[in-house]
Amino acid sequence: PGPPARGSLSLHRTYLRSPLGLLRMGQLALGAAFWVTVAAHKYEGAAHFALFAAVLVWLLTLALFGLSLLGRWALVPWLGSRWLLTNLVHDLALGVGLYAAATGIMGYKAGRKSYCNLPGYSQHCLYGAYLSASVCGGIVACLYLFSGLYCLSRRCRDQRDIV
């Protein structure tokens, strides 16, 4: 006997229209803006960690979004049966924690480069890139906090599904 037959892939449209689905799309868009902004400019020191954290969380979010959108979270061993808890831990521990750290790093680096924002400064200035990455990171951390609180409220109401 082979593996059980699976139905055809289709989009889980109720998830796409749910608050969690909309928050995930915002997290993916602004998270990509964060790490593309950092990666497109010269970075050094602690910005390596900020870039690593942003890309790691972004890839994990993309995986959660894809599995949830296709309704295939049951295929993930051990975590599939605890999908709401998996999303909750991902959002609050990884999303908020790592993006808050990355935002702090980029905000600190923007503050250190604020002198080059003066008129007449002729060298290449990274202040704008660091500041925009910091703003994107702060907004993404808030989006992860909102989605984590949404999952927590569903869990507290004894609901076991993400939608």
N, C-alpha and C positions, 0 to 999 in steps of 0.2 A: 504493500500500500504506500502511495506517495503522500505528499503534503496535501492538506485540505484545499479544495478549490476556493479561490478568492474571486469576489465579484469585480466588475470593472471599476476602474478608478473614476471617481466623480468628485466635484468640489462640494464641500460641506458649506453650503451657502449661508446657513443660519450662523455658523461660526464667523464667517466673513463679515456679517452685519452686526455681530454682537459687540459689546464694549471691549471685550478682550481682543477680538480680531482687529478692530480699529486701532486699539492701542498698539498691537503688535506691528501693524503697518507703519505707524508713526515712529515706533522704536527702530524699525529697520531703516526707514528713510533718514532720520536724524542721526542714527548711529553710523550709517554709511557716510553722512556728511562730516561727522566728527573724525573718523579715521582717515578719510580721503584728504581732509584738510591738513591733518598732521603729516600724513605720508607724502603729500605733494610738496612739502617744504622741508628745508633742512632742519633736522631735529637731532638733539643729543641728550645725553644724561638720562634723567628720569622720564623724558618723553618717550623713550623706548618702552618703558613699562606701561605708560598711558596708551600707546598704540597697541601693544600686546593685549592689554585688558579690553580695549574697545573691540578689537577684531575677534577675540575669543568669545565675548558676550554676544557680538553680532552674529557669529556663526552658529552658536547655540540657539539664539533666538530664531534664526532662519530655519534651523532644524525643527524646533518646536512649532513654528508657524506652518511649515510644510506638512508635517505629520498631522497637525490639527485641521488644516485646510482640507486634506485628503481624507480625514477621518480614520487614519491608520495608526493611532497611538497604541492600539491594542497589540500591535506587532512588536513593540519595544519590550524586551524581557524585563520583568520586575517593575519597571516604571510605568508601563502601560496601564496596569491595574490601579495605579495611584497617580493618574495624569493630572488631576487638579492639584494635588500636593507637589508634584514635580514642577508644575508651572509656578506655584507659590514660592517654593524654595529658590527656583531660578530667578524669579523677579526680585525678591527681597534680598537674598544673599548675594547672588552674582550681579544682577543688574544694578541695583541701588549701590551696593558696596563698591564694586569695581568702577562704575561710572562716577561715583562721588570722589573716589581716589583720583581717577584720571582727570576729572574736572578741577580738583584742587591743584594737581600738578601743573596743568596747563594755565590755570589762573595765576599761579605763582610765577611761571615762566613769562606770562604776559606782563606781570608787574615788574619783573626784572628787565624787560625790554621796553618799558614805557618811555624811556628817554629818547628813543629813536623816532618817536611820533612828532617831534618838534619840527617846525618848518625850517627848511634849509639843510636838514640832515641828509647827507648824500649816500650813505651806505645802505645796503639791503636791509630792510626792516622786517622782522618776524612778529612784531607786536600784533598786527591785524590778524594774522593766521592763528596765533596763540589765543587771542581774545575770542575770535569766532569759534574756535574749537572748544574753548571753555564754556561759552554760551550754549553751544549745541550739546555738550556733555551735561550741563546742568538741566537742560530741558529733558534730555533722554533719561536722566536719573529720576526726574519727577514722573515721567511716563511709566517707568518701571515701578515706582512707588504706587502709582494709581492702579496699575494692573495687579500688583501684589495685594493691595487692599481689596480689589475686586475679587480675587481668588480667595482671600481670607474671609470675606463676607459670605461667599458661597459655601465655604467649608464650615463656617459657624452656623449656617442655616441647614446643615446636614445634607447639602447637595453634593453629589459626587462627580458631576460632569462639569465641563468648562463652559457650557452654553446653557 
